[in-house]
Amino acid sequence: MYQRTVLPNGVRIITEHMPYLRSVTLGAWFEVGSRHEELEEWGLSHFIEHMMFKGTEKYSARDIAEIMDQRGGYLNAFTGKEQTCYYFKVLDEHYGTAADVLQEMLLRSQFSPAETEKEKGVVLEELLMYEDSPEELVHDLFSETLWPEGALGRSVLGSSATVGSFEPGLIRAFMTKHYTADRLIIASAGNVSHERVVETFASAFASLPRGERPRLAQTRYLTGQGSFHDKDTEQVHLCLGGPGISRHDPRRYALCLLDTVIGGGVSSLLFQELREERGLVYNTYSFTSHYDDTGAYGVYAGFNPSNWTEVWDVLYRLFKNLPQLISAEMLERAKGQVKGSLVLSLESTSNRMNRLLRGELDEGAIVTPEEMIARIEAVSCGDLMELAGTVYNPEKWTWAALGPRHLIKEEQLWQKIC
């Protein structure tokens, strides 16, 4: 059973009661992320996520860890470009304890100077770890090249300079501005009733004030740009693509299917052409990103530097001819793949919780699995062809690559930028 309640101060509570289960997954989502940061605040949303686990008036950092471990549950968080989520998964009998810990973290974290300094070191190590993960790093380089101005093109993690400057006063000021009632969504799935979730969080967050939603800066993307970042790796890691569609665009169901056709599995065009037919890559896939007012599409491939020109030629021909390559058979296969993944994901309360959140953010309503499947089924081959011709345009590609630059001829690099 799906239910939705909006508290007087604007907090939204959405639940799916599943009495036949023994677990509960609950997330508190704030509509704030790295995109809402000023330049001097770069990485602050992610840093605050870390600091929430460092002790409250009631629980020390060790208490938080031990309480969850002792009950066989977990408590975690993640930060994105436009949202930050704090969530737990526990046995239903431990829901009350987990909810109390989460409320303490969100409302009464202490942000002591000592813990702040200590956590700076942790996040700086995370930055270094990320630098050693070229397949992940190249995605941020791609965003930076596509959106060179503004927060949308910046990494969620921040920089060593900005992280080193964070202090408790800045943290509290940022939270006062952005962690407001009208930007908070509580989403729950599992064996806890809607009434209990409302009762648990209504009183706890009653004093949380409304705020003013900041006006997002208009996104300005650049197409036809390229950047190569020299790094001593065995492979070249390449991301290319361009601007896509927002998370509110009704065409996102068609784009999901098109993305599946292009690079969503081992039967996809990318995997079959680059790996199975030519043996040029080990890993390749396509991806889409959706934000409040814009989006992006992209392709990733990792390959030997000697294959640079051949990989580019294959990708260019594929996308240049993409509308003609799409067939009814491909569409039906993609529909089966997407519907199957959706139904299988319903066996996880974490996925169900995430799905509730996405419906609220994207459409302002609960979207049932049956409704999602109906929208997927309604997509036609013509819808895919139209998107392929308008969104996936190789003449406007933006790209970023990471690898040993000296192994690729300079004229080959510049040829791809033009």
C-alpha positions in Angstrom: 0.0 0.0 0.0 1.3 3.4 -1.0 0.6 6.5 1.1 1.7 10.1 1.1 1.4 12.9 3.7 2.6 16.4 3.7 3.3 17.9 7.1 2.3 21.5 7.9 5.9 22.7 7.5 6.3 21.0 4.1 8.1 17.8 5.0 6.8 15.1 2.6 6.4 11.5 3.9 5.9 8.7 1.4 5.6 5.0 2.4 5.0 1.6 1.0 3.8 -0.7 3.7 4.9 -4.4 3.1 3.6 -6.4 6.1 4.9 -9.7 4.8 8.6 -8.6 5.2 10.8 -8.4 8.2 12.8 -5.4 7.2 12.5 -1.6 6.8 14.4 0.7 4.6 14.0 4.4 5.3 15.7 7.4 3.7 15.7 11.1 4.6 16.4 13.0 1.3 17.3 16.7 1.3 17.0 18.5 -2.0 20.5 19.9 -1.8 23.7 18.7 -3.4 26.9 20.0 -5.0 25.0 22.0 -7.6 23.8 24.3 -4.8 27.3 25.2 -3.6 29.1 28.5 -4.2 32.7 28.1 -5.4 34.1 28.5 -1.9 31.7 25.8 -0.7 32.7 23.3 -3.3 32.5 19.8 -1.7 30.6 21.1 1.4 27.4 19.0 0.8 29.5 15.8 0.7 31.6 16.9 3.7 28.4 17.5 5.7 27.3 14.0 4.8 30.5 12.7 6.5 30.1 14.9 9.5 26.6 13.7 10.3 28.1 10.4 11.5 30.6 12.1 13.9 28.5 12.5 17.0 25.3 14.1 18.3 24.1 15.4 21.7 22.9 11.9 22.5 25.1 9.5 20.6 28.9 9.5 20.0 30.3 8.4 16.6 31.2 5.1 18.2 27.6 4.7 19.6 26.1 5.3 16.2 28.4 2.6 14.7 27.8 0.1 17.5 24.1 0.5 17.7 23.6 -0.4 14.0 26.2 -3.2 14.0 24.7 -4.8 17.1 21.3 -4.9 15.4 22.6 -6.3 12.1 21.4 -3.3 10.2 23.3 -0.5 8.3 23.2 3.2 8.2 24.7 5.1 5.3 24.5 8.2 3.1 25.4 9.6 -0.3 25.6 12.9 -2.0 24.7 13.8 -5.5 24.5 16.9 -7.6 21.0 17.8 -6.4 20.2 15.6 -3.4 21.7 14.2 -0.3 20.3 11.1 1.3 20.7 9.5 4.7 19.2 6.1 5.0 19.0 2.9 7.2 17.9 -0.7 6.7 17.1 -2.7 9.7 14.8 -5.5 11.0 11.3 -4.2 11.6 11.8 -4.7 15.4 14.6 -2.2 15.4 12.9 0.5 13.4 12.3 2.8 16.4 16.0 2.7 17.4 17.2 3.4 13.9 14.8 6.2 13.4 15.9 7.8 16.7 19.6 7.7 15.6 18.8 9.2 12.2 16.8 12.0 13.8 19.6 12.8 16.2 22.1 12.9 13.4 20.0 15.2 11.2 18.8 17.6 14.0 21.5 17.5 16.7 24.9 16.7 15.1 27.6 18.6 17.0 30.2 19.4 14.3 33.0 19.8 16.8 36.2 21.5 15.7 38.2 18.4 16.5 36.0 16.0 14.5 35.9 18.5 11.7 39.7 18.6 11.4 39.9 14.8 11.6 37.3 14.3 8.9 39.1 16.6 6.6 41.9 14.1 6.5 39.4 11.3 5.6 37.8 13.2 2.7 41.3 14.2 1.4 42.1 10.5 1.3 38.9 9.9 -0.5 40.0 12.5 -3.1 43.3 10.7 -3.6 41.5 7.3 -3.9 39.3 8.8 -6.6 42.3 10.1 -8.5 43.5 6.5 -8.6 40.2 5.3 -10.2 40.5 6.5 -13.8 37.2 4.9 -14.9 35.4 7.0 -12.3 37.5 10.1 -12.7 36.9 10.4 -16.4 33.2 10.9 -15.8 33.9 14.0 -13.7 36.3 15.2 -16.4 33.5 14.8 -18.9 31.1 16.8 -16.9 33.7 19.5 -16.4 34.2 19.7 -20.1 30.5 19.7 -20.9 29.6 22.3 -18.2 32.8 24.3 -17.7 31.1 27.1 -15.9 29.0 26.5 -12.8 28.6 23.9 -10.1 27.0 21.2 -12.3 30.3 20.6 -14.0 32.2 20.2 -10.7 32.9 17.0 -8.8 30.8 16.3 -5.8 33.9 15.7 -3.6 35.3 19.2 -3.8 39.0 20.0 -3.9 41.8 19.8 -1.4 41.8 23.6 -1.1 38.1 23.9 -0.4 37.9 20.9 1.9 40.8 22.2 3.9 39.0 25.4 4.5 35.8 24.0 6.0 34.9 24.8 9.6 31.9 24.3 11.9 30.5 27.8 11.3 30.3 27.3 7.6 28.7 23.9 8.0 25.9 25.3 10.2 25.3 28.3 7.9 25.0 26.0 4.9 22.6 23.7 6.7 20.4 26.5 7.9 20.1 27.7 4.4 19.5 24.3 2.6 18.4 21.7 5.2 14.8 23.1 5.4 11.5 21.4 5.8 10.2 22.0 2.3 13.3 20.4 0.9 13.0 17.2 3.0 11.4 13.9 1.8 11.1 10.9 4.0 10.6 7.7 2.0 10.1 4.3 3.6 9.5 0.8 2.3 9.0 -2.4 4.4 7.2 -3.6 7.4 6.3 -0.3 9.1 2.9 1.4 8.7 2.5 4.9 7.2 0.9 6.1 10.4 3.9 5.1 12.5 6.4 6.8 10.1 4.3 10.0 10.2 4.1 9.8 14.0 7.8 9.2 14.3 9.0 12.1 12.1 6.1 14.6 12.4 7.0 15.6 16.0 10.8 15.3 15.5 10.8 17.6 12.5 8.0 20.0 13.5 10.4 22.7 14.4 12.4 22.4 11.2 11.6 25.7 9.3 10.7 26.3 5.7 13.3 28.0 3.6 13.7 29.8 0.3 14.5 27.5 -2.5 17.6 28.9 -4.2 17.3 29.7 -7.9 19.5 27.4 -9.9 21.9 29.1 -12.2 21.1 28.5 -15.9 23.2 25.7 -17.2 25.5 26.6 -20.0 27.0 23.6 -21.8 29.7 23.5 -24.5 29.5 21.1 -27.4 32.3 20.2 -29.8 34.9 20.4 -27.0 37.5 17.9 -26.1 40.1 17.5 -23.3 42.8 14.9 -22.8 44.3 14.5 -19.3 47.7 12.9 -19.2 47.9 10.0 -16.7 50.2 7.0 -16.4 47.7 4.3 -17.0 47.7 1.2 -19.2 44.4 2.1 -21.0 42.8 5.3 -22.3 39.5 6.0 -20.5 37.1 7.9 -22.7 33.8 9.6 -22.1 31.9 11.3 -24.8 28.4 12.7 -25.2 26.4 15.8 -24.9 23.4 17.5 -23.4 20.3 15.4 -22.7 16.9 15.9 -21.1 15.7 16.8 -17.6 14.3 14.4 -15.0 10.8 15.9 -15.6 10.8 15.3 -19.4 8.2 12.7 -20.4 10.6 11.4 -23.0 12.9 10.0 -20.4 11.2 6.6 -20.7 12.1 6.5 -24.4 15.6 7.7 -23.6 15.9 4.9 -21.0 15.1 2.4 -23.8 17.4 4.0 -26.3 20.2 4.0 -23.8 19.6 0.3 -23.2 19.8 -0.4 -27.0 23.0 1.6 -27.3 25.0 0.4 -24.3 22.8 -1.2 -21.6 24.0 -4.8 -21.7 25.9 -7.5 -23.5 23.5 -7.5 -26.4 23.8 -3.7 -26.9 25.2 -2.0 -30.0 28.3 -0.8 -28.2 29.2 -4.0 -26.5 28.6 -6.1 -29.6 30.5 -3.8 -32.0 33.5 -2.7 -29.8 34.0 -5.9 -27.8 32.4 -8.9 -29.5 33.0 -8.0 -33.1 36.3 -6.2 -33.0 37.9 -7.0 -29.6 38.8 -3.4 -29.0 37.6 -3.0 -25.4 37.0 -5.0 -22.3 34.5 -2.5 -20.8 32.1 -0.2 -22.6 28.6 1.2 -21.8 26.3 4.1 -22.2 24.7 6.3 -19.5 22.3 9.1 -19.0 22.1 11.8 -16.3 18.9 13.7 -15.4 18.8 17.0 -13.4 16.1 19.5 -12.6 16.4 21.5 -15.8 18.8 19.6 -18.0 20.6 16.3 -18.5 23.4 14.5 -20.3 24.0 11.4 -22.3 27.3 9.7 -22.7 29.4 6.7 -23.6 32.3 5.2 -21.8 35.1 3.0 -23.3 38.4 1.8 -21.9 41.0 0.6 -24.5 44.6 0.4 -25.6 46.0 3.8 -26.7 46.9 2.2 -30.1 43.2 1.7 -30.8 42.3 5.4 -30.3 41.5 6.1 -34.0 39.6 2.8 -34.6 37.5 3.2 -31.5 36.5 6.7 -32.5 35.7 5.7 -36.0 33.4 2.9 -34.8 31.6 5.2 -32.4 31.2 8.0 -35.0 29.7 5.6 -37.6 27.4 4.0 -35.0 26.0 7.3 -33.8 25.8 8.9 -37.2 23.7 6.0 -38.4 21.8 5.3 -35.2 18.3 6.2 -36.3 18.6 3.7 -39.2 20.1 1.0 -37.0 17.1 0.9 -34.6 14.7 -1.9 -35.3 11.5 -3.1 -33.8 13.3 -6.2 -32.5 15.8 -4.0 -30.6 13.0 -2.0 -29.0 11.2 -5.1 -27.8 14.4 -6.6 -26.5 15.1 -3.3 -24.6 11.6 -3.2 -23.2 12.0 -6.8 -21.9 15.3 -5.9 -20.3 14.1 -2.7 -18.6 10.8 -4.3 -17.4 12.7 -7.3 -16.1 15.2 -5.1 -14.2 12.3 -3.1 -12.7 10.4 -6.1 -11.5 13.5 -7.8 -10.1 14.4 -4.6 -8.3 11.1 -4.7 -6.5 12.5 -7.6 -4.3 14.7 -5.0 -2.6 13.2 -2.5 0.0 16.1 -0.2 -0.8 15.2 -0.1 -4.4 11.5 0.4 -3.5 12.5 3.3 -1.3 14.5 4.9 -4.1 11.6 4.4 -6.5 9.2 6.3 -4.2 11.7 9.2 -4.0 12.2 9.4 -7.7 8.4 9.5 -8.3 8.1 12.4 -5.8 11.0 14.4 -7.3 10.3 13.8 -10.9 6.5 13.8 -11.0 5.4 15.0 -7.5 3.4 11.8 -7.1 3.7 8.1 -6.4 4.3 6.1 -9.6 3.4 2.5 -9.3 5.4 -0.3 -11.1 2.3 -1.0 -13.2 2.3 2.7 -14.4 6.0 2.6 -15.1 5.6 -0.6 -17.2 2.7 1.0 -19.1 4.8 4.0 -20.0 7.6 1.8 -21.1 5.3 -0.3 -23.3 3.8 2.9 -24.8 7.2 3.9 -26.4 7.3 3.3 -30.1 10.2 2.7 -32.5 9.5 6.2 -33.9 10.0 7.7 -30.5 13.5 6.2 -30.3 14.4 7.3 -33.8 13.4 10.8 -33.1 15.5 10.9 -29.9 18.4 9.3 -31.7 18.3 12.0 -34.3 18.0 15.0 -31.9 19.9 14.0 -28.8 22.7 11.7 -30.0 24.5 13.9 -32.5 28.2 13.1 -33.1 28.7 16.5 -34.8 28.2 18.1 -31.3 30.1 15.7 -29.2 32.0 16.8 -26.1 34.6 14.4 -24.8 37.2 13.9 -22.1 39.9 11.2 -22.1 42.4 10.1 -19.5 45.6 8.1 -20.2 49.1 8.2 -21.6 48.9 11.1 -24.0 52.4 10.5 -25.5 51.2 7.2 -27.0 48.6 9.0 -29.2 49.6 11.2 -32.1 48.8 14.9 -31.7 47.0 15.1 -35.0 44.7 12.3 -34.1 43.6 14.1 -30.9 42.8 17.4 -32.6 41.0 15.6 -35.4 38.5 14.4 -32.9 37.9 17.9 -31.4 36.9 19.4 -34.8 
